[in-house]
Amino acid sequence: MTLRLADVLADPDLSLRLVDGALAALNRPVRWVAVTELADPRPFLSGGELVLTTGLSQRTVRAQREFVARVAEGRAAGLGFGIGLSHDRIPGGTLAEARVHGLPVLEIPYETPFIAVDRFVADRILEAQYGRFADLLDEHDTLAKSLLSGRGLGALIESLHQILGAPAMVLDVYGGVLATAPSSAAWPVEQILFAARSPAAGRRDQTSILPITVEDTVEAYLCCRRPRRSADVLPYAVSLVGLELARRRAELAGKRRLAGQVLEDLVRGLIGGPEAERRLAPFGIRATDEHALLVASVAAADGRRLLGAPPLTGATTAVVEDCLIAVLEPGQPAREVAMLLHAHLSRHGDPARVGVGGWYTGMTGLRWSYYEAHEAMTRGAGINEREQMSLSGLLLASEDVPLRDLARDVLRPLRLFDAEHGGSLVETLRAYLDTNGSVAAVAQRLIVHRNTVRYRMEQIEKLTGRSLAGTADRVQLWLALAATRLDTD
């Protein structure tokens, strides 16, 4: 409870008397007591003090008025004047200037030492602080019990709402409301996100927005509107929300590892349909439903970053090697979920690639959708829709075929030559196959003479031992280039 000037005046042991000042001014809070005989006490005032003086240096009306003006300028709560020492009564100049500034003036009798007033104020302030500390501990205990009750984030925010006497909410960085209380509270989500990302823009509704970090990354914001009671509990609430989000992330990462292992075994053909169906059922993936898969990757992402990606509504997510897989539930908008997934993975500035597979039923359908999505993902950054699956695409997507190793073997002589001589044999071979063997088109693309292209073709055939005129050899070289592109994209 805040100590006010009226409380000091009301204590019978002090015997203080209000000489001048409006009764409304007695509601001013008193932060501390300042005893001074200086002509200018302003350097030692920070606002809210009850200034006590005997007027020792205030012998003239001018000095009295200047002293009061300076006390008022220091934002003092009031002026206590001790009589019976320097002055038998409060000087007229002091009272006149106090009226000008609306500064309450209390008369302190000779029998009341200043230290008694000082001790009274100090004791009451410390009592209020200890009381607030006790209340704060109770509030901390309430929030912790709410979080541990088994009802999670919703219970925590409901308790915070009751403590603050104001609406509260947890908003993730993508605009998803994770918890809010009361449930009827309306929140301008877009404006809050804009204000959180641009603090200099300011906020008109005076909503407090506190960032919540998990592993040094802002994952959400705790928001509350103008608390009717003390907001000292908010930092503790932020830490509890951070713990809950970290727990959710760890739980989600574990589920992603388990689901990823099953999907990986299914894609590689290590388990059959019935076994895959049994092991995927706990994740809500049923063989009778129609599913589509998204396959996403980031150039610089490690496994921990993929495991820590936020959950996707309407999808079961899993991590398979360096890819994040999303198995969409029936009826989910694949393109919209792909855009959200792309936003998640591109958040740190690295180019993300997302491939979208088709909708199929059964465990075989999951494999086929994975191959389509994986092949689409390899086409480059952004969101890539599926194309009709080819045998070459199926080979490139299969983990059972050591195609990358074979490809590096086939192209090694060309890469060594290019490295030693500053050549462009690999680039020329790719252009040759992309243009269906047109020497003129290759010359135009690479801006070289046609004879240069023909000479390079002879070198390629000599170094690889394969003929560019033969269909089988050309297919092998094309697959080798396609496979190595997967490693460098």
Secondary structure, 3 states (H helix, E strand, C coil): CCCEHHHHHHCCCCCCEEEECCHHHHHCECCEEEECCCCCCHHHCCCCEEEEECCCCCCCHHHHHHHHHHHHHCCCCEEEEECCCCCCCCCHHHHHHHHHHCCCEEEECCCCCHHHHHHHHHHHHHHHHHHHHHHHHHHHHHHHHHHHHHHHHHHHHHHHHHHHCCCEEEEECCCCEEEEECCCCCCCHHHHHHHHHCHHHCCCCCEEEEEEEECCEEEEEEEEECCCCCCCCHHHHHHHHHHHHHHHHHHHHHHHHHHHHHHHHHHCCCCCHHHHHHHHHHHCCCCCCEEEEEEEEECCCCHHHHHCCCCCCCEEEEEECCEEEEEECCCCCHHHHHHHHHHHHCCCCCCEEEEECCCEEHHHHHHHHHHHHHHHHCCCCEEEECCCCCHHHHHHHCCCCCHHHHHHHHHHHHHHHHHHHCCCHHHHHHHHHHCCCCHHHHHHHHCCCHHHHHHHHHHHHHHHCCCCCCHHHHHHHHHHHHHHHHHHC
